[in-house]
Amino acid sequence: MKAAKKIFDLAGAAVLLVTTSPVLVLAVLAVRASSPGRAIFSQTRVGRDGLLFRCHKLRTMYVGTPSLPSHEAPANSVTSVGAALRKFKLDELPQFWNVLKGEMSLVGPRPCLPTQTELIECRRQLGVLAALPGITGLAQIKGIDMSNPELLAQTDADYLRTASFWLDLRILLGTLYRS
């Protein structure tokens, strides 16, 4: 399963990066036109085995916004272009690069900030930190966000117990077609 998932991740990320590159270029231009600052930013996140890595995203907030989980950031910190990028999950496109580098998977537990200690501890207790973080996951298609650390960690653990190629495919499709 691990080798097949790695091949699926690498092939999928490469194809998706190439096919979405025109959208990514347009999104970068829109971010740059809407507010000053770099269009792509890197943020420290917790990866496999609790190791830190730099997660790449399109910037959706104004420069200078504190590094907080999305549900804790002030509502007025999100740019108008950023709101549209988030709505359609386009802010995650640069994470295909993280997948190609082996830091992330297409599907897995979403990586959290190192300051989210309660979530990290819940994940550690349930063995979730042993997995590569994902661009999307079971919790995302179920609408569970990081504001409920216990439920999120339990959902991540449930995913890892039942993970399969077909479940990953269902989660990817559910992410694309979620209302």
C-alpha positions as CSV (number, residue, x, y, z in Angstrom):
1,M,0.0,0.0,0.0
2,K,2.8,2.5,0.9
3,A,4.7,2.1,-2.4
4,A,1.4,2.3,-4.4
5,K,0.4,5.4,-2.5
6,K,3.8,7.1,-3.1
7,I,3.5,6.3,-6.8
8,F,0.0,7.6,-6.9
9,D,1.0,10.8,-5.0
10,L,4.0,11.5,-7.2
11,A,2.2,10.8,-10.5
12,G,-1.0,12.6,-9.4
13,A,0.9,15.7,-8.1
14,A,3.0,15.9,-11.3
15,V,0.0,15.7,-13.6
16,L,-2.1,18.1,-11.4
17,L,0.7,20.6,-11.2
18,V,1.1,20.7,-14.9
19,T,-2.6,20.8,-15.7
20,T,-3.4,23.4,-13.1
21,S,-0.4,25.6,-13.9
22,P,-2.4,28.1,-16.0
23,V,-4.9,28.5,-13.1
24,L,-1.9,28.9,-10.7
25,V,-0.3,31.6,-12.8
26,L,-3.6,33.5,-13.0
27,A,-4.1,33.1,-9.2
28,V,-0.6,34.4,-8.6
29,L,-1.3,37.5,-10.8
30,A,-4.6,38.1,-9.0
31,V,-3.0,37.9,-5.5
32,R,-0.2,40.3,-6.6
33,A,-2.7,42.7,-8.1
34,S,-5.0,42.7,-5.1
35,S,-2.5,43.4,-2.3
36,P,1.2,44.0,-1.8
37,G,3.5,41.1,-0.9
38,R,4.6,37.8,-2.3
39,A,1.8,35.6,-3.9
40,I,3.2,32.3,-2.6
41,F,4.2,32.0,1.0
42,S,5.7,29.2,3.0
43,Q,4.5,28.5,6.5
44,T,6.0,26.1,9.1
45,R,3.8,23.1,9.6
46,V,4.0,19.8,11.5
47,G,4.7,16.9,9.2
48,R,5.3,13.2,9.6
49,D,6.7,12.1,13.0
50,G,6.2,15.6,14.2
51,L,9.0,17.0,12.0
52,L,8.6,20.6,10.8
53,F,8.5,21.5,7.2
54,R,7.6,24.5,5.0
55,C,4.1,24.2,3.5
56,H,3.5,26.3,0.4
57,K,0.3,28.1,-0.2
58,L,-1.1,31.0,-2.2
59,R,-1.3,34.0,0.1
60,T,-5.0,34.7,1.0
61,M,-4.4,37.2,3.8
62,Y,-2.8,40.6,4.0
63,V,0.9,40.7,4.8
64,G,1.5,41.1,8.5
65,T,-1.4,38.9,9.6
66,P,-0.3,36.8,12.6
67,S,0.4,33.2,11.9
68,L,-2.7,31.6,13.4
69,P,-5.0,28.7,12.4
70,S,-7.6,29.9,9.8
71,H,-10.4,29.6,12.3
72,E,-8.6,32.0,14.7
73,A,-7.5,34.6,12.2
74,P,-9.4,37.9,12.2
75,A,-12.1,37.9,9.4
76,N,-10.9,41.1,8.0
77,S,-7.4,39.7,7.4
78,V,-8.5,37.7,4.3
79,T,-8.2,39.6,1.0
80,S,-11.1,39.6,-1.5
81,V,-9.0,37.5,-3.9
82,G,-8.0,35.3,-1.0
83,A,-11.7,34.6,-0.1
84,A,-12.3,33.4,-3.7
85,L,-9.1,31.3,-3.7
86,R,-10.2,29.6,-0.4
87,K,-13.7,29.0,-1.6
88,F,-12.5,27.0,-4.5
89,K,-9.4,25.5,-2.6
90,L,-7.1,27.1,-5.1
91,D,-4.8,28.4,-2.3
92,E,-3.6,24.8,-1.9
93,L,-2.3,24.4,-5.4
94,P,1.4,25.1,-4.5
95,Q,1.2,22.1,-2.1
96,F,1.6,19.8,-5.1
97,W,5.3,20.9,-4.9
98,N,5.3,19.6,-1.2
99,V,3.9,16.3,-2.5
100,L,6.7,16.0,-5.1
101,K,9.3,16.8,-2.4
102,G,7.9,13.9,-0.3
103,E,6.8,16.2,2.5
104,M,3.1,15.7,1.9
105,S,0.6,13.3,0.3
106,L,-2.4,14.1,-1.8
107,V,-4.6,12.6,0.9
108,G,-3.9,12.5,4.6
109,P,-4.3,14.5,7.8
110,R,-4.1,18.2,7.1
111,P,-0.8,19.6,8.5
112,C,-1.2,21.9,11.5
113,L,0.8,24.8,12.9
114,P,3.4,24.0,15.6
115,T,1.4,26.2,18.0
116,Q,-1.6,23.8,17.8
117,T,-0.3,21.8,20.7
118,E,-3.6,20.2,21.7
119,L,-4.1,18.8,18.2
120,I,-0.5,17.7,18.0
121,E,-0.8,15.8,21.3
122,C,-4.1,14.2,20.3
123,R,-2.6,13.1,17.0
124,R,0.5,11.8,18.8
125,Q,-1.7,9.7,21.1
126,L,-3.6,8.2,18.2
127,G,-0.6,7.5,16.0
128,V,-1.6,10.0,13.4
129,L,1.8,11.8,13.3
130,A,3.2,8.6,11.8
131,A,1.5,9.5,8.5
132,L,2.4,12.1,5.9
133,P,0.1,15.1,6.0
134,G,-2.2,15.6,3.1
135,I,-3.5,18.4,0.9
136,T,-7.0,17.1,1.7
137,G,-8.3,14.4,4.0
138,L,-11.4,12.7,5.4
139,A,-11.9,15.4,8.0
140,Q,-12.1,18.0,5.2
141,I,-14.8,16.2,3.2
142,K,-16.7,15.7,6.5
143,G,-16.5,19.5,7.2
144,I,-14.4,19.0,10.4
145,D,-12.0,21.9,10.9
146,M,-9.1,22.4,13.3
147,S,-11.3,24.1,15.9
148,N,-12.2,20.7,17.4
149,P,-8.8,19.0,18.0
150,E,-10.1,15.8,19.5
151,L,-12.7,15.1,16.8
152,L,-10.2,16.1,14.1
153,A,-7.5,13.7,15.4
154,Q,-10.0,10.9,15.8
155,T,-11.2,11.4,12.2
156,D,-7.6,11.4,11.0
157,A,-7.0,8.1,13.0
158,D,-10.2,6.6,11.5
159,Y,-8.9,7.5,8.0
160,L,-5.5,5.9,8.7
161,R,-7.2,2.7,9.9
162,T,-9.3,2.3,6.8
163,A,-6.9,4.0,4.2
164,S,-7.0,2.5,0.7
165,F,-6.6,3.6,-2.9
166,W,-10.4,3.8,-3.3
167,L,-10.9,5.8,-0.1
168,D,-8.2,8.3,-1.3
169,L,-9.9,8.6,-4.6
170,R,-13.3,9.1,-3.0
171,I,-11.7,11.8,-0.7
172,L,-10.1,13.6,-3.7
173,L,-13.4,13.6,-5.6
174,G,-15.3,14.7,-2.5
175,T,-12.9,17.6,-2.1
176,L,-13.4,18.7,-5.7
177,Y,-17.2,18.3,-5.7
178,R,-17.9,19.4,-2.1
179,S,-20.7,21.9,-2.0
